[in-house]
Amino acid sequence: MSAPAKGFDEKARAEFERLGTTRVRRGELLRHPVYTRFLHWSVAIFFILSLLTGFAIYSPWLFRWIAPLFGGGARTRALHPWFGLIFDVFFFFQFINWMTPMLWTEADRRWLKRLKEYATNENRLETEEVGFFNGGQKLYFWAIVLSGLLFLITGLLMWFDNVVGRWIVAVSYVIHDLAALLMLAGFIIHIYEGTAHQPGTFQSMIAGTVAERWAWTHHPAWYRAVTGRDPREAYEREKRRQAERERAIESWEREQGARESAADDRVP
C-alpha cells in the first residue's frame, strides 16, 4: 500500500473510532473495527441494490415484482447505474482498507490444495499458517476487484452509449452480465461461509469481535500474532476443559441417579 493510501486509511479508522465503539469482552478478540464494518455493510447494501435493479432490467418478465419497489421500470433503470457507481466508490475504500492483508502468499497457494478438506470440514482446525484471511477469502476479494472494475468500465460504456460504437455497447452488456454472475456466485458462497460454515463469523461484522476459540480454530496465525499465544496449546487446553466438564456432568448424573434410586428403595 502506498504511503498516502495507508495514511488515509489510518486516519479514517481513527475518525470512525470516535463515532462508534467496539466492546471487546473477556475471551474475545477485536476482528473488524468500526470503519471496516461501515465499509463492508455499505458495499453489501449497494451491491444488493445494484443486483435487484439489475435483475429488474435484465428480465422484466421474471423479476417484474422488483421494479415497483423502486418506483417503476423507468426509475429502476435510472437508479441502477447510480447504485453501481456508489458500490464501486465504497469498494474502492474497502480495497485500500484490506489490500495489505489480502496480498497473496505461498501459504495461500498451499491452502488451495486443501480446499476439499476445508469445504467438507474434514479437519477441526486450520493449519497454523492461516493468517487474517485464508486463501478462499482472498480469492473472493480479488474476484470482486475484477468484477467491480468490469462493472465500472462496462457500466460507463452502457451509460454513455451515444459516444461509443454499438458493438462496444453490445460487448459491454455481455461482460457486465458475466461479471454480475461471478459476483453473485461469490456472494452466495460468502453468505454461507459467514454463517453456516463458520458460526461466529457474522458476529465479527456486527459487533466487530470474535471468540478466541473462533480465532485459533479458523485463523491460527492471526491468533498467534495478536495474542502471542500458541493456537495449538489453546486448542488442547480447550479439549481438556471440555473433557473435564463432561466428566463432571457424568459424575453428577451418576450421583443424582444413585440418590434417586436410594429414595425409591426407601418408599414403602
C-alpha positions as CSV (number, residue, x, y, z in Angstrom):
1,M,0.0,0.0,0.0
2,S,1.3,3.5,-0.9
3,A,2.1,5.9,1.9
4,P,-0.8,8.3,1.1
5,A,-3.3,5.4,0.9
6,K,-2.0,4.0,4.2
7,G,-2.2,7.4,5.8
8,F,-5.7,8.0,4.6
9,D,-6.8,4.5,5.9
10,E,-5.3,5.0,9.3
11,K,-6.9,8.5,9.6
12,A,-10.3,7.1,8.5
13,R,-10.1,4.3,11.1
14,A,-9.3,6.8,13.8
15,E,-12.2,9.1,12.8
16,F,-14.7,6.3,12.8
17,E,-13.5,5.0,16.2
18,R,-14.5,8.4,17.6
19,L,-18.0,8.0,16.1
20,G,-18.6,4.4,17.2
21,T,-17.3,1.9,19.8
22,T,-16.4,-1.7,19.8
23,R,-16.7,-3.6,23.1
24,V,-14.2,-6.4,23.4
25,R,-15.3,-8.8,26.2
26,R,-13.3,-11.4,28.0
27,G,-12.5,-14.3,25.8
28,E,-12.9,-12.2,22.6
29,L,-10.6,-10.5,20.1
30,L,-11.1,-7.4,18.0
31,R,-11.6,-8.6,14.4
32,H,-13.0,-5.6,12.5
33,P,-13.0,-2.0,13.7
34,V,-15.9,0.4,13.1
35,Y,-14.5,1.8,9.8
36,T,-14.1,-1.7,8.3
37,R,-17.6,-2.7,9.3
38,F,-19.0,0.5,7.9
39,L,-17.3,-0.1,4.5
40,H,-18.4,-3.8,4.5
41,W,-22.1,-3.0,5.0
42,S,-22.0,-0.1,2.6
43,V,-20.6,-2.3,-0.1
44,A,-23.1,-5.1,0.7
45,I,-26.1,-2.7,0.7
46,F,-25.3,-1.1,-2.6
47,F,-24.4,-4.4,-4.2
48,I,-27.8,-5.8,-3.3
49,L,-29.5,-2.6,-4.6
50,S,-27.5,-2.9,-7.8
51,L,-28.3,-6.6,-8.0
52,L,-32.1,-6.1,-7.6
53,T,-32.4,-3.3,-10.0
54,G,-30.1,-5.2,-12.4
55,F,-32.4,-8.2,-12.3
56,A,-35.5,-6.0,-13.0
57,I,-33.7,-4.6,-16.1
58,Y,-32.3,-7.9,-17.2
59,S,-35.5,-9.8,-17.2
60,P,-38.6,-7.6,-16.6
61,W,-40.9,-10.6,-17.1
62,L,-39.2,-12.8,-14.5
63,F,-38.5,-10.1,-12.0
64,R,-41.4,-7.8,-12.6
65,W,-42.1,-7.7,-8.9
66,I,-38.8,-5.8,-8.3
67,A,-39.4,-2.6,-10.3
68,P,-42.4,-1.4,-8.3
69,L,-40.1,-1.5,-5.2
70,F,-38.0,1.3,-6.8
71,G,-40.9,3.3,-8.2
72,G,-41.4,1.6,-11.6
73,G,-39.3,0.5,-14.6
74,A,-38.1,3.9,-15.7
75,R,-36.9,4.9,-12.2
76,T,-35.3,1.5,-11.7
77,R,-33.3,2.0,-14.9
78,A,-32.3,5.4,-13.7
79,L,-31.2,4.3,-10.2
80,H,-29.3,1.2,-11.3
81,P,-26.1,2.9,-12.6
82,W,-26.0,5.2,-9.5
83,F,-26.3,2.2,-7.2
84,G,-23.5,0.6,-9.1
85,L,-21.3,3.7,-9.1
86,I,-21.8,4.1,-5.3
87,F,-20.9,0.4,-4.8
88,D,-17.7,0.9,-6.7
89,V,-16.8,4.0,-4.6
90,F,-17.3,2.2,-1.3
91,F,-15.4,-0.8,-2.6
92,F,-12.5,1.4,-3.6
93,F,-12.1,2.4,0.0
94,Q,-12.6,-1.1,1.2
95,F,-9.8,-2.1,-1.3
96,I,-7.5,0.4,0.4
97,N,-8.6,-0.9,3.8
98,W,-7.9,-4.6,3.0
99,M,-5.3,-4.5,0.3
100,T,-2.4,-5.4,2.6
101,P,-3.9,-8.4,4.4
102,M,-5.3,-9.6,1.0
103,L,-1.9,-9.9,-0.7
104,W,-1.4,-13.5,-2.0
105,T,1.3,-15.6,-0.3
106,E,2.8,-19.0,-0.6
107,A,0.6,-20.1,2.4
108,D,-2.5,-19.3,0.3
109,R,-1.3,-21.5,-2.5
110,R,-0.9,-24.4,-0.1
111,W,-4.3,-23.6,1.3
112,L,-5.9,-24.1,-2.1
113,K,-4.5,-27.6,-2.2
114,R,-6.6,-28.4,0.9
115,L,-9.8,-26.7,-0.5
116,K,-11.7,-30.0,-0.5
117,E,-10.8,-30.7,3.1
118,Y,-11.9,-27.2,4.1
119,A,-15.2,-27.4,2.2
120,T,-16.1,-30.7,3.8
121,N,-14.9,-29.7,7.4
122,E,-12.6,-32.7,7.4
123,N,-10.3,-31.0,9.8
124,R,-11.4,-29.2,13.0
125,L,-8.5,-26.8,12.8
126,E,-7.0,-24.7,10.1
127,T,-3.2,-25.1,9.6
128,E,-1.1,-22.8,11.7
129,E,0.0,-20.7,8.7
130,V,-3.5,-19.3,8.0
131,G,-3.5,-15.6,8.9
132,F,-6.1,-12.9,9.0
133,F,-7.7,-14.1,5.8
134,N,-7.4,-17.6,4.2
135,G,-6.8,-18.3,0.5
136,G,-10.5,-18.6,-0.2
137,Q,-11.4,-15.2,1.2
138,K,-8.6,-13.7,-0.7
139,L,-9.8,-15.3,-4.0
140,Y,-13.3,-13.9,-3.3
141,F,-11.8,-10.4,-2.6
142,W,-9.8,-10.3,-5.8
143,A,-12.8,-11.7,-7.8
144,I,-14.8,-8.7,-6.6
145,V,-11.9,-6.4,-7.5
146,L,-12.0,-7.7,-11.0
147,S,-15.8,-7.7,-11.2
148,G,-16.0,-4.2,-9.7
149,L,-13.6,-2.9,-12.3
150,L,-15.5,-4.6,-15.1
151,F,-18.8,-3.2,-13.7
152,L,-17.4,0.3,-13.7
153,I,-15.9,0.2,-17.2
154,T,-18.8,-1.6,-18.9
155,G,-21.4,0.4,-16.9
156,L,-20.0,3.7,-18.1
157,L,-19.9,2.5,-21.7
158,M,-23.5,1.5,-21.5
159,W,-24.5,4.6,-19.6
160,F,-22.9,6.9,-22.3
161,D,-23.8,4.6,-25.2
162,N,-24.1,7.6,-27.5
163,V,-20.3,8.3,-27.6
164,V,-19.1,4.8,-28.4
165,G,-19.7,2.3,-31.1
166,R,-22.7,0.0,-31.0
167,W,-20.5,-3.1,-31.0
168,I,-18.7,-1.8,-27.9
169,V,-22.0,-1.3,-26.1
170,A,-23.1,-4.8,-27.1
171,V,-19.9,-6.4,-25.8
172,S,-20.2,-4.3,-22.6
173,Y,-23.7,-5.8,-21.9
174,V,-22.3,-9.4,-22.1
175,I,-19.2,-8.6,-19.9
176,H,-21.4,-6.7,-17.5
177,D,-23.7,-9.7,-17.1
178,L,-20.9,-12.2,-16.7
179,A,-19.3,-10.0,-14.0
180,A,-22.6,-9.9,-12.2
181,L,-22.9,-13.7,-12.3
182,L,-19.4,-14.1,-11.0
183,M,-20.0,-11.7,-8.1
184,L,-23.4,-13.2,-7.4
185,A,-21.9,-16.7,-7.1
186,G,-19.2,-15.4,-4.8
187,F,-21.8,-13.5,-2.8
188,I,-23.8,-16.7,-2.1
189,I,-20.7,-18.6,-1.1
190,H,-19.7,-15.6,1.1
191,I,-23.0,-15.7,3.0
192,Y,-22.7,-19.5,3.5
193,E,-19.1,-19.2,4.8
194,G,-20.0,-16.4,7.2
195,T,-23.0,-18.2,8.7
196,A,-23.4,-21.9,8.5
197,H,-19.9,-23.0,7.6
198,Q,-18.1,-20.8,10.2
199,P,-20.5,-19.8,13.0
200,G,-19.3,-16.7,14.8
201,T,-18.0,-15.0,11.6
202,F,-21.2,-13.0,11.1
203,Q,-20.8,-11.6,14.6
204,S,-17.4,-10.1,13.6
205,M,-19.2,-7.8,11.1
206,I,-21.9,-6.9,13.6
207,A,-20.0,-6.4,16.9
208,G,-16.5,-6.3,15.5
209,T,-15.3,-9.1,17.7
210,V,-14.8,-12.9,17.6
211,A,-14.3,-15.5,20.3
212,E,-10.8,-16.6,20.9
213,R,-11.9,-20.1,20.1
214,W,-13.0,-19.0,16.7
215,A,-9.7,-17.3,16.1
216,W,-7.5,-20.2,16.9
217,T,-9.8,-22.6,15.0
218,H,-10.0,-20.7,11.7
219,H,-7.1,-18.2,11.7
220,P,-4.3,-19.7,13.9
221,A,-1.5,-17.4,12.6
222,W,-3.6,-14.3,13.2
223,Y,-4.4,-15.6,16.7
224,R,-0.7,-16.0,17.5
225,A,0.1,-12.6,16.1
226,V,-2.5,-10.7,18.2
227,T,-2.2,-12.7,21.4
228,G,1.4,-14.1,21.4
229,R,0.0,-17.5,22.4
230,D,0.2,-20.9,20.7
231,P,-3.1,-21.7,18.9
232,R,-2.5,-25.5,19.3
233,E,-1.9,-25.1,23.0
234,A,-5.1,-23.1,23.2
235,Y,-6.9,-25.9,21.4
236,E,-5.5,-28.7,23.6
237,R,-6.4,-26.7,26.7
238,E,-10.0,-26.3,25.5
239,K,-10.2,-30.0,24.8
240,R,-9.0,-30.8,28.3
241,R,-11.5,-28.3,29.7
242,Q,-14.4,-29.8,27.8
243,A,-13.3,-33.3,28.8
244,E,-13.2,-32.3,32.5
245,R,-16.6,-30.7,32.1
246,E,-18.1,-33.8,30.5
247,R,-16.6,-36.0,33.3
248,A,-18.1,-33.7,35.9
249,I,-21.5,-33.8,34.3
250,E,-21.4,-37.6,34.1
251,S,-20.3,-37.9,37.7
252,W,-23.1,-35.6,38.8
253,E,-25.6,-37.6,36.7
254,R,-24.4,-40.8,38.3
255,E,-24.7,-39.4,41.8
256,Q,-28.1,-38.0,41.0
257,G,-29.2,-41.4,39.7
258,A,-27.9,-43.1,42.8
259,R,-29.7,-40.7,45.1
260,E,-33.0,-41.1,43.2
261,S,-32.6,-44.9,43.3
262,A,-31.9,-44.9,47.0
263,A,-35.0,-42.7,47.5
264,D,-37.1,-45.1,45.5
265,D,-35.9,-48.0,47.7
266,R,-37.0,-46.2,50.8
267,V,-40.5,-45.7,49.6
268,P,-42.7,-48.5,51.2
